């Protein structure tokens, strides 16, 4: 009996070894696929701070609520700040960096100079977050959450913000000047600028709906109200009253991007485009006998469709080239690099 049992035991031992090796291979494969999945998604996760800073979102929301209650316009400013950050080398908080004697950041670039605002609000949020979770949460993630909350607090839709971005230790004045779309852009130029960031024409038209809140300076819309033909004449005349034709005169005078509900996040922006009352040349390009006309009409008629596409596009934009893992740093002060 013993001679017959010994080979059977050896056979079982060999089979178990093969099974064990197979499990190792399967586990390794699962880990590899998970790693690839994280890489493909920029390694961002909505639960990134669930254990390291569990109260993060309530801290950001509380500060944003106070800021918007003080000044409704700040909601639009924070949303724009996030857009201008993401379009320059990705969503890395680089736009928040101040210039120094040895460093020139993005704040003085043409599209940003005397235009982007809300830095003090981000500073306040960062101070509050640092008190609760020191050296844990990036300025880039704070800006992403603040942008979402800006929309929600002004009556717009909400979405789950993927987190885990780290902060840049440098910025690019030249890229800010070249990559941020101009208010004078044609539709083709807008589509190209967004395509360069991995965003399609639907994303472009949905994200442009952010102009349902906020204001713009005369210098940005002067050419449109005086020179363009695709504009309602009565609307042009009303805007000319606060924006002189002479360059340098009244450049900083403000007008609402959405004539009806400038501090409410809704689909009135698209209603304005259909009747040729877009404030910027680039706005009206979305409805000018071109490829986006039908989508503009859809958003005009269906606020739910606009909200759905806007939130999807915001998540997509927020995933443009994030710094993750050991790239960049967690800045303690959003205005300057550590050390």
C-alpha positions in Angstrom: 0.0 0.0 0.0 2.8 2.5 0.9 4.5 2.3 -2.5 1.2 3.1 -4.2 0.3 6.1 -1.8 3.7 7.8 -2.2 3.3 8.7 -5.9 -0.2 9.9 -5.2 1.0 12.2 -2.5 3.7 13.5 -4.8 1.1 14.1 -7.5 -1.1 16.1 -5.2 1.9 18.1 -4.0 2.8 18.9 -7.6 -0.8 19.9 -8.4 -1.0 22.2 -5.4 2.2 23.9 -6.5 0.8 24.5 -9.9 -2.4 25.8 -8.5 -0.5 28.1 -6.1 1.7 29.4 -9.0 -1.5 30.0 -11.0 -3.0 32.1 -8.2 0.1 34.2 -8.1 -0.1 34.8 -11.8 -3.8 35.7 -11.5 -3.2 38.1 -8.6 -0.3 39.7 -10.4 -2.5 40.1 -13.5 -5.3 41.7 -11.5 -2.8 44.1 -9.8 -1.4 45.0 -13.2 -4.8 45.7 -14.7 -5.7 47.8 -11.7 -2.5 49.8 -12.1 -3.3 50.3 -15.8 -6.8 51.4 -15.0 -5.6 54.0 -12.5 -3.1 55.3 -15.0 -5.7 55.6 -17.7 -7.9 57.6 -15.3 -5.1 59.9 -14.2 -5.0 58.0 -10.9 -7.8 60.3 -9.5 -10.5 59.0 -7.2 -13.5 60.6 -5.5 -12.4 58.9 -2.3 -8.8 59.9 -2.4 -9.0 61.9 0.9 -11.6 59.7 2.6 -9.1 58.7 5.4 -6.6 61.5 5.3 -9.0 64.4 5.2 -12.5 63.2 5.6 -14.1 66.6 6.2 -12.4 68.2 3.1 -15.6 68.6 1.0 -17.6 70.2 3.8 -14.7 72.6 4.6 -14.6 73.7 0.9 -18.3 74.0 0.7 -18.6 76.1 3.9 -16.0 78.6 2.7 -17.5 78.8 -0.8 -20.9 79.4 0.7 -19.6 82.3 2.6 -17.8 83.7 -0.4 -20.8 83.4 -2.8 -23.1 84.9 -0.1 -20.7 87.9 0.0 -20.5 88.3 -3.8 -22.5 86.2 -6.2 -20.0 87.0 -9.0 -17.2 85.1 -7.2 -18.8 81.8 -8.2 -18.2 82.6 -11.9 -14.7 83.8 -11.1 -13.7 80.5 -9.4 -15.2 78.5 -12.2 -13.2 80.5 -14.7 -10.1 80.2 -12.6 -10.4 76.4 -12.8 -10.8 76.5 -16.6 -7.8 78.7 -17.0 -5.7 76.4 -14.8 -6.6 73.2 -16.6 -6.0 74.6 -20.1 -2.4 75.5 -19.2 -0.3 72.3 -18.7 -3.2 70.5 -17.0 -5.1 71.0 -13.7 -2.1 71.5 -11.5 -2.8 74.7 -9.6 -0.1 76.6 -11.6 -2.3 79.6 -12.2 -2.3 80.2 -8.4 1.4 80.9 -8.2 2.5 84.5 -7.7 5.4 86.0 -9.6 8.7 86.4 -7.8 12.0 88.0 -8.6 13.2 84.8 -10.2 9.9 83.4 -11.4 7.2 84.6 -13.8 3.9 82.8 -13.5 0.6 82.8 -15.5 -1.2 85.6 -13.7 0.1 88.3 -16.1 -0.6 86.4 -19.3 -2.9 88.2 -21.7 -6.0 86.2 -21.0 -5.4 86.4 -17.2 -4.0 89.9 -16.5 -6.5 92.1 -14.6 -9.1 89.5 -15.4 -8.9 86.2 -13.4 -9.8 86.6 -9.8 -10.8 84.7 -6.7 -7.3 83.9 -5.5 -8.1 85.2 -2.0 -11.0 82.8 -1.8 -8.7 79.8 -2.6 -6.2 81.2 0.0 -9.0 81.1 2.7 -10.0 77.6 1.8 -6.4 76.4 1.8 -5.9 77.9 5.3 -9.0 76.1 6.6 -7.9 72.8 5.0 -4.4 73.1 6.3 -5.7 73.6 9.8 -7.7 70.3 9.6 -5.4 68.3 7.4 -1.8 69.7 7.2 0.2 69.2 4.0 -2.4 66.7 2.7 -4.7 68.4 0.1 -3.4 70.0 -3.0 -4.4 73.5 -4.2 -5.3 71.9 -7.5 -7.9 69.7 -5.8 -9.2 72.6 -3.7 -9.7 74.6 -6.9 -11.5 71.7 -8.5 -13.9 71.3 -5.6 -14.4 75.1 -5.3 -15.4 75.2 -9.0 -18.0 72.5 -8.5 -19.4 74.2 -5.5 -19.6 77.5 -7.3 -21.9 76.0 -9.9 -24.1 74.3 -7.2 -24.4 77.4 -5.0 -25.6 79.4 -8.0 -28.3 76.9 -8.8 -26.5 74.6 -11.2 -26.0 70.8 -11.2 -23.6 68.9 -9.0 -21.1 66.1 -9.8 -18.6 63.9 -8.1 -15.1 65.4 -8.4 -12.3 63.0 -8.9 -9.4 63.9 -6.6 -5.7 63.1 -6.1 -4.0 65.9 -8.1 -0.8 67.4 -6.9 0.5 70.9 -7.4 2.9 72.1 -10.0 6.2 73.7 -8.9 6.4 75.8 -12.0 4.0 77.6 -14.4 4.1 78.8 -18.0 3.4 82.3 -19.1 3.9 81.4 -22.8 1.5 78.5 -22.6 -1.1 80.6 -20.9 -0.8 83.1 -23.8 -1.0 80.5 -26.5 -3.4 77.8 -25.2 -6.3 79.8 -23.6 -9.0 80.5 -26.2 -9.5 84.2 -27.1 -12.9 86.0 -27.0 -12.2 86.8 -30.6 -11.8 83.1 -31.6 -13.7 81.6 -34.5 -15.5 78.3 -34.1 -12.8 76.5 -35.9 -10.2 78.0 -33.5 -12.3 77.1 -30.5 -12.8 73.5 -31.7 -9.0 73.2 -32.3 -8.1 74.6 -28.9 -10.4 72.2 -27.1 -9.3 69.3 -29.2 -5.7 70.0 -28.2 -6.8 69.3 -24.6 -8.7 66.1 -25.4 -12.1 67.8 -25.4 -14.5 67.5 -28.3 -16.9 70.0 -29.8 -19.7 68.8 -27.6 -17.5 69.5 -24.6 -16.8 72.9 -26.0 -20.4 73.9 -26.4 -21.4 72.5 -23.0 -18.5 74.1 -21.1 -19.2 77.4 -22.8 -22.5 77.3 -20.9 -20.5 78.4 -17.9 -21.0 81.8 -19.4 -24.5 81.7 -18.0 -22.9 83.3 -14.9 -20.4 86.1 -14.6 -19.4 89.3 -16.4 -16.8 90.3 -19.0 -14.8 93.5 -19.6 -15.6 95.9 -22.5 -12.2 95.2 -24.0 -13.3 91.6 -24.6 -16.5 92.3 -26.4 -16.0 95.7 -28.0 -15.2 94.3 -31.5 -18.3 92.1 -31.4 -20.8 94.8 -30.5 -19.3 97.4 -33.0 -18.0 95.3 -35.9 -19.9 92.0 -36.2 -23.0 91.4 -38.2 -24.3 88.3 -36.4 -25.6 90.3 -33.4 -29.0 91.7 -32.5 -28.9 95.4 -33.2 -30.9 96.4 -30.1 -28.6 94.3 -27.9 -25.5 95.8 -29.6 -26.8 99.3 -28.9 -27.5 98.6 -25.3 -24.0 97.2 -24.7 -22.4 100.2 -26.6 -23.8 102.5 -23.9 -21.3 101.1 -21.4 -18.5 100.2 -23.8 -17.1 103.1 -25.9 -15.8 102.3 -29.3 -12.4 103.9 -28.7 -9.8 101.5 -27.6 -8.5 102.3 -24.1 -11.8 104.0 -23.1 -13.9 102.1 -20.6 -11.9 98.9 -21.2 -12.7 97.6 -17.7 -16.4 98.4 -17.8 -18.4 95.2 -17.2 -21.4 93.6 -18.8 -23.2 90.4 -17.9 -22.4 87.4 -20.1 -26.0 86.3 -19.6 -28.4 89.2 -20.0 -31.3 87.5 -18.1 -29.9 85.6 -15.1 -26.2 86.6 -14.6 -26.0 85.0 -11.1 -28.1 81.9 -11.8 -26.6 78.8 -13.4 -29.2 77.8 -16.0 -29.5 77.4 -19.8 -30.4 81.1 -20.6 -27.0 81.5 -22.2 -28.1 79.3 -25.1 -31.4 81.2 -25.3 -29.4 84.4 -25.8 -27.3 82.8 -28.5 -30.3 81.7 -30.6 -31.5 85.4 -30.7 -28.0 86.7 -31.4 -27.4 88.1 -28.0 -24.1 86.4 -27.2 -21.8 89.0 -25.5 -18.5 87.7 -26.9 -17.7 87.0 -30.5 -16.6 83.5 -29.4 -20.0 83.0 -27.7 -22.0 83.8 -30.8 -19.7 81.6 -32.9 -21.4 78.6 -31.3 -24.6 79.7 -33.1 -23.7 81.1 -36.4 -24.8 78.7 -39.1 -22.2 76.2 -38.0 -21.8 72.7 -36.7 -22.9 73.6 -33.1 -26.2 75.2 -34.0 -28.3 72.1 -33.4 -26.7 71.4 -30.0 -27.2 75.0 -28.9 -30.9 74.6 -29.8 -31.0 71.4 -27.8 -29.5 73.0 -24.7 -31.9 76.0 -25.1 -34.9 73.7 -25.0 -33.6 71.1 -22.5 -31.8 72.3 -19.4 -31.4 68.7 -18.1 -29.5 67.8 -21.3 -27.2 70.8 -20.8 -26.6 70.0 -17.1 -25.8 66.4 -18.0 -23.3 67.3 -20.7 -21.8 70.2 -18.6 -21.0 68.0 -15.6 -19.6 65.2 -17.8 -17.4 67.8 -19.6 -16.2 69.3 -16.3 -15.1 65.9 -15.1 -13.3 65.4 -18.4 -11.6 68.8 -18.2 -10.6 68.2 -14.6 -8.7 65.1 -15.8 -6.4 67.0 -18.2 -2.8 66.0 -17.4 -3.0 65.9 -13.6 0.1 65.5 -11.5 -0.2 62.4 -9.3 1.8 60.2 -6.9 5.3 61.6 -6.6 5.0 64.3 -9.3 4.8 67.9 -8.1 4.1 68.6 -4.5 1.4 69.5 -2.0 1.9 73.2 -1.6 1.3 74.6 1.8 0.7 78.1 0.4 -1.1 78.1 -3.0 0.7 81.2 -4.0 4.3 79.8 -3.8 6.2 76.5 -4.0 7.3 74.9 -0.8 10.7 75.7 0.6 
